[in-house]
């Protein structure tokens, strides 16, 4: 037996397993599967062809003492998989919504806190924990058991080693690992898999050589990049990310 509030809006093709609870003000799209013992609270929006596995809790109240019961949302895109006992909380007055994008995989025991923004094609491995207002860009992969500090920004096509403590912003296209967390090169395997050209990968490598291997500080390196490297989408994405990082980016290796 399950409980579905009469005013919840479920597409006729949605399936709901035993002992799941779906509350008022929930919308679930075509073809989505809700397994047994799932709890979906009000303010949740789930897209098409998602799969929510047993024990997951979506749309719970934020764990934020500033939250006063205001109307907020948890929004899940299309084709996203949320595995066993993952938790995704609604937003607060700060952003008003927590968002997990399309084609994401949120593995077992992960936590996505209030007001996080996860873009598309993201993988969060088992037991990864995101604090409030974290932003994760497209195609990032976060290794299992990682802890991500509030307000951190993880760039596109990043690979983060399992068990990492992320307390700085992680710029696009890189691998980070070690303790404390450190830049360990570019994510060339991931970029090749996603059909980046040799020229694009070379432009990324040249940019990071100046940031991390030139002996320049970050401000000096950015100036050199703009002066000496030809403009490209990849170069400019890195520049914009680093310039827009109030926390500062992860350090380089020694």
Secondary structure, DSSP 4 states (H G I P E B T S, - for coil): --EE-TT-EE-TT-EE-TT-EE-SS-EE-TT-EE-TT-EE-TTEEE-TT-EE-TT-EEEEPPS-TT--S---EEEE-TT-EE-TT-EEE---TTTSEEEE-TT-EE-TT-EE-TT-EE-SS-EE-TT-EE-TT-EE-TT-EE-TT-EE-TT-EE-TT-EE-TT-EE-SBB-TTEEEETTTTEEEEE-HHHHHHTT--HHHHHHHHHHHHHHHSSS--HHHHHHHHHHHSPP-HHHHHHHHHHHT-SS-BPEEP-
